[in-house]
Structures are given as C-alpha cells and as structure tokens.
Amino acid sequence: MEALITDYNCGLAEAGCAPGSGFYALKVTLKRDISAVLPYLNAVFENTRYDHDNHILICDMNNRGYAFRSLDIRVSGIVDVSDVPQVAKEVVDRVNEVWRERDRITPSYQERKLPTVIDIYQLLPKTNCKQCGCLTCLAFAAELRTDPALLTQCPPLWESEYARNREELEALFSPGEVSQPSA
C-alpha cells in the first residue's frame, strides 16, 4: 500500500514557554492532509486526547509529546538537535505503518477534548513567577494544553496551598501524564 506521508519538511523551534532552556520542538510540515489516519492512530496509541472535529490527536510516547494535525506533526522534548532527522523519520514511518495496516485496525473516534487555555489558567497560581520558564501563567497554560507533562515545571503547584488546584489540573489530563517533579 502507498505511504500516506511521502513529502515533508522539518523545522525546529525553542520551547515557546521556556526560551533558552535547551528544550526544542520539532515541527514536521506535511504536503498532504493526514486527517484520515488520526482515528487509526487514536486506536493504536495509548493515553491519547483526540478531537475529531478539529483534527488533532495528542499523545505522549518515549518521553516526548506528540501533536498530530491535518498538515503537521509536532514533537516536544527534543534536547539534542542532531536527533531531529531521526525523530522526524521515526514519526513519519510510524504514521505510514499505521496507514498501511489500517484495514486491520478498528478506528477509534472516541474523543477526549483538550481543556481550554482558560480552564487551565483558572487553576494555575497566577503568580507570573516565571519559574516555569514562561513570562506569564497564561502563556504557561497555553503550553500545558498540549504538553501536560510540563505541569511539573510550576513549583508553586507543588506547595500545599495549591494542592487542590494541582489535583484538578491533573484530572483534566489523562492518567500518567503528570508526575511529581524530582527534588
């Protein structure tokens, strides 16, 4: 069977909320719409958040966050920029593999919509302390929306004063997406 993704470009950007942190995000820009494969990826990957209407699938694999959209794939957690070509090839190969096997996969349209940035922001401490690397808590909320593992980057949330807020934030995301930061 034909591969779904045959032509793409890669780009690299610093993590939006933490410039200078040494963490990067890979953006794979696609020449062909991959919306049709998203329900199959949703069926195959674990702990996904899928929004069928807006054509977005979010998941975590191999200590990286992935966001699949119609015309791009984004991968967070790139530390070594020399890994970019290999990471891009791996994610493209995985999408193409699922596409080729789609006749053997029951697509999953089960949706788990992402919380809104405002829903997340309302539960943050709103101190704008910048300890997470973002200039504001609102900017951090936007980053958290697609990468819940970043929650550990907010030290105030781990104080007893904000324990309930943290529990509510964790409940917005899939189990296992957030773990307590190491000391």
VMD Tcl script that draws the C-alpha trace (Angstrom):
set ca {
  {0.00 0.00 0.00}
  {1.01 3.56 -0.67}
  {2.52 5.63 2.14}
  {0.36 8.48 3.39}
  {3.30 10.79 4.03}
  {5.77 10.92 1.16}
  {6.97 14.51 1.32}
  {7.59 16.69 4.36}
  {9.81 19.44 5.76}
  {11.26 19.71 9.25}
  {11.74 22.75 11.40}
  {12.99 23.27 14.92}
  {11.95 25.84 17.47}
  {12.77 26.53 21.09}
  {10.04 25.60 23.51}
  {7.68 28.58 23.45}
  {7.34 28.90 27.19}
  {10.98 28.29 28.02}
  {13.33 30.13 25.67}
  {16.96 29.38 26.39}
  {16.08 26.20 28.28}
  {17.75 23.87 25.81}
  {14.44 22.16 25.00}
  {13.18 22.22 21.46}
  {10.13 21.24 19.49}
  {10.18 19.63 16.09}
  {7.58 20.61 13.50}
  {7.08 18.28 10.59}
  {5.19 20.21 7.90}
  {3.24 17.91 5.60}
  {2.33 18.34 1.95}
  {-0.70 16.04 2.29}
  {-3.59 16.09 4.76}
  {-3.31 13.21 7.25}
  {-6.70 13.67 8.96}
  {-7.86 10.26 7.70}
  {-5.21 8.41 9.73}
  {-5.98 10.12 13.05}
  {-8.76 7.69 14.14}
  {-6.38 4.78 13.45}
  {-3.58 6.41 15.44}
  {-6.12 7.04 18.20}
  {-6.87 3.31 18.23}
  {-3.21 2.27 18.29}
  {-1.63 4.82 20.66}
  {-2.27 4.84 24.41}
  {-3.43 7.79 26.53}
  {-4.46 9.95 23.60}
  {-6.54 13.07 23.58}
  {-8.45 13.18 20.33}
  {-10.63 15.90 18.87}
  {-12.16 14.52 15.69}
  {-13.94 17.73 14.68}
  {-10.74 19.80 14.84}
  {-8.48 17.02 13.52}
  {-5.99 16.89 16.37}
  {-4.53 13.95 18.26}
  {-2.23 14.46 21.23}
  {-0.21 11.72 22.92}
  {3.00 11.01 24.77}
  {5.47 8.35 23.69}
  {9.12 7.76 24.50}
  {9.33 10.79 26.82}
  {8.14 13.12 24.10}
  {4.84 14.85 23.44}
  {3.26 14.46 20.01}
  {0.56 16.55 18.36}
  {-0.82 15.27 15.07}
  {-2.81 17.75 12.97}
  {-4.08 17.73 9.41}
  {-0.95 19.23 7.89}
  {1.70 18.97 10.58}
  {3.12 16.85 13.35}
  {4.80 18.46 16.34}
  {7.13 16.70 18.71}
  {8.23 18.24 22.00}
  {11.07 17.19 24.23}
  {13.91 17.43 21.72}
  {17.10 18.01 23.69}
  {19.75 17.14 21.12}
  {19.10 18.94 17.82}
  {21.09 16.27 15.99}
  {18.19 13.88 16.81}
  {15.76 15.87 14.63}
  {16.15 13.95 11.34}
  {15.83 10.59 13.10}
  {12.84 11.65 15.23}
  {11.10 13.04 12.13}
  {11.77 9.85 10.19}
  {10.51 7.69 13.09}
  {7.22 9.56 13.47}
  {6.61 9.65 9.71}
  {7.42 5.93 9.46}
  {5.03 5.17 12.33}
  {2.18 7.12 10.71}
  {2.82 5.37 7.40}
  {2.92 1.98 9.12}
  {-0.47 2.58 10.78}
  {-1.84 3.84 7.45}
  {-0.69 0.70 5.65}
  {-2.21 -1.50 8.39}
  {-5.50 0.42 8.63}
  {-7.52 -2.46 7.14}
  {-6.56 -4.50 10.23}
  {-7.25 -1.70 12.73}
  {-10.64 -0.66 14.03}
  {-10.55 3.15 14.03}
  {-11.38 4.86 17.30}
  {-13.44 8.03 17.19}
  {-13.54 8.21 20.97}
  {-12.87 11.82 21.77}
  {-11.25 13.35 24.75}
  {-11.13 17.03 24.05}
  {-8.33 19.19 25.30}
  {-9.19 21.56 28.12}
  {-9.26 25.21 27.09}
  {-6.37 27.50 27.93}
  {-8.70 29.48 30.19}
  {-9.81 26.31 32.04}
  {-6.15 25.55 32.74}
  {-5.23 29.15 33.58}
  {-8.01 29.40 36.17}
  {-6.38 26.56 38.11}
  {-2.83 27.92 37.98}
  {-1.45 30.01 40.89}
  {-1.48 33.15 38.69}
  {1.73 34.41 40.31}
  {3.54 35.04 37.00}
  {6.67 33.95 38.89}
  {8.40 32.76 35.68}
  {9.84 29.70 37.48}
  {8.32 27.53 34.72}
  {10.21 29.47 32.07}
  {7.15 31.30 30.73}
  {6.61 35.02 31.08}
  {3.07 34.60 32.41}
  {0.81 31.91 33.82}
  {-1.44 32.40 30.79}
  {1.44 31.57 28.45}
  {2.19 28.53 30.59}
  {-1.47 27.45 30.38}
  {-1.22 27.53 26.58}
  {1.86 25.30 26.69}
  {0.24 22.91 29.20}
  {-2.74 22.44 26.93}
  {-0.73 20.31 24.53}
  {2.01 19.08 26.89}
  {0.59 18.22 30.34}
  {3.94 16.83 31.48}
  {5.08 20.48 31.77}
  {2.90 20.78 34.89}
  {5.94 19.71 36.92}
  {7.65 22.93 35.78}
  {5.37 25.03 38.03}
  {6.91 24.87 41.54}
  {4.05 26.73 43.27}
  {1.58 23.99 42.25}
  {3.52 21.50 44.39}
  {3.07 23.62 47.52}
  {0.27 22.55 49.89}
  {-1.56 25.84 49.26}
  {-2.20 24.83 45.62}
  {-2.64 21.06 46.11}
  {-6.33 21.14 45.20}
  {-5.63 23.19 42.05}
  {-2.94 20.69 41.05}
  {-5.33 17.76 41.58}
  {-7.96 19.47 39.41}
  {-5.37 20.17 36.71}
  {-4.21 16.56 36.79}
  {-7.85 15.46 36.43}
  {-8.13 17.49 33.21}
  {-5.48 15.28 31.63}
  {-5.12 11.53 31.13}
  {-3.72 9.43 33.98}
  {0.03 9.11 33.86}
  {0.62 12.38 32.00}
  {1.77 14.27 35.07}
  {4.10 13.03 37.78}
  {5.56 14.82 40.74}
  {8.81 16.61 39.95}
  {12.02 15.12 41.33}
  {13.61 17.07 44.13}
}
mol new
graphics top color blue
foreach p $ca { graphics top sphere $p radius 0.5 }
foreach p [lrange $ca 0 end-1] q [lrange $ca 1 end] { graphics top cylinder $p $q radius 0.2 }
display resetview
